[in-house]
Amino acid sequence: MKTAPAILPKNLKILKDLGEHIQLARLRRKLSAEQIAERTGLGRKTIYNIERGSPTVAIGSYLQVLFVLGLEKDLTTVAAADPLGRKLQDAGIITNKRAPKQTKKS
């Protein structure tokens, strides 16, 4: 059985805020959670977990809900600006496209 990675409290807060924003967007559109579940093909429990910011819900499920709410394009802005990455690039620091392979621990 896989164990979930440890998530920092700060990151859990970000997910919780995202869930709250999704819930508020749904309420502003006067849609019930059941309607969102029907339109996304997700279960009502998954919608509940998304609106609570659960880290165990797949990002694809979050995207499905955002799509039904007309907010899917918001995800395209994530990391688009990337000021730190631009500064590193401008400084001429060479970075690998991929992280080095991890060795498996027994």
N, C-alpha and C positions, 0 to 999 in steps of 0.2 A: 504494500500500500504506500502511495506517495504521501509525503507530509508537505503541508503548505509552507511556503517560505515565510519567515518572520517578517512582519510588516511593521515599520516604525510608527509610533503614535502620530507623528506629524503627517505621515502618508495616509493613515487611517482617517485623520481629520479631513484631508483633501477629498478622499472618497465619500465621506459622510456629507461634506458640502456639495459635492457633485450630485449625490442622491437627492439631497434636499432641493437643489436647483431643478432637477428633472421632475420631482414631484410638484413643485410650484408651477413649472411650465405646463404640466398636465392639467393642474387645477385651473390655471388661467384659460385653458382651452375648453374647460368644462367637460373633460373626458374622465370617465371612471377608470380605475385600475383594470377592471374587467374588460373594458373596451380596448385598452392598450394591449392586454394579454391576447385578445382575439385578433387584433390587427397585426401583432408581431409574431403570433404563433408560439409565444412563450407562455409558460404557466403563470398563474396568478401569484404563486409563491415567489417566482423569479422576479416579477415586477416589484413585489414587496421588498425583496432583497436589494434590488437595484436602487429603490428609493431610500433604502437604509444605508446605501454605500458599501454593500458587502464586497470584500475583496475576493470572494470565492466565485463570483459571477464572471463569466467570460466576457471579454471586451466586446466580442461580437454581439452579445445580448444587449449590452449598453448601447451599441451602435444601432441595433434594430429599434430600440425605444426612441433614441434621438431622431431616427429617420421618420418614424410615425409622427413625432412632434414637429417635424420640419426643421430640426436643428443639427442634422448630420454634418453639415459643412463646418460646424464649430470645431470638429475634430481635426480638420485640415489645418487649422491655425496652430495646433500643438507643435512646438519646437520649430515653427516657421521662421521666427525672428532669430533665435539662438545667438544673442549677443556675445556670450562667452566663446562659443564655437567660431564666430566671425573674428573675434580678437585673436584667438589662437591661429586661425588661418592667416590672418594678416601679419602675425608675428613670424610666420614662416615655420611654425612648428609642424613637423611631419608626424602624422598619426597613421596607424594601421587602419585599414578599412574594417578589419575584424579584430576582436580581442584575441589574445593568445589562448590556445587550447588549454583547458584545465586538465590536470591529471586526476584520475579517479582515485579516491582514497578507499582502502579496503576496510 
